[in-house]
């Protein structure tokens, strides 16, 4: 039995197979999961129904499993701060750099060869996508 809250075998395998500088996407229910990402990225579908599971549910578990060096969020055309972005900040802390990208910039970054994992959620809020850059494990 594992001593971690992260138990999903496919996610654990993907995390163990990648390291510093690799990126993982936790996407809302509106995201184009197959066309808006690197085609080689592992895709894990946790979108059972609208609202189940949410991006923040997944982020809370992943934060405990991997170091986060930085992250990117998708912003609307008017670049207005979204409530979920404040939730990301509360979960990850204020000392992790964040990049705010418009939709197509976010898609381009998500299609990078460094994106190794895409987790589809049932998140209903718009602009609730977060692209994490894996950091270095410190003593």
Secondary structure, DSSP 4 states (H G I P E B T S, - for coil): --SSS---HHHHHHHHT--TT-EEEEE-TTS-TTTSS-TTSEEEE--SBTTBS-HHHHHHHHHHHS-EEEEEEEE-TT-PPPHHHHHHHHHH-TTSEEEEEEHHHHHHHHTSTTEEEEEE----STT--EEEEE-----
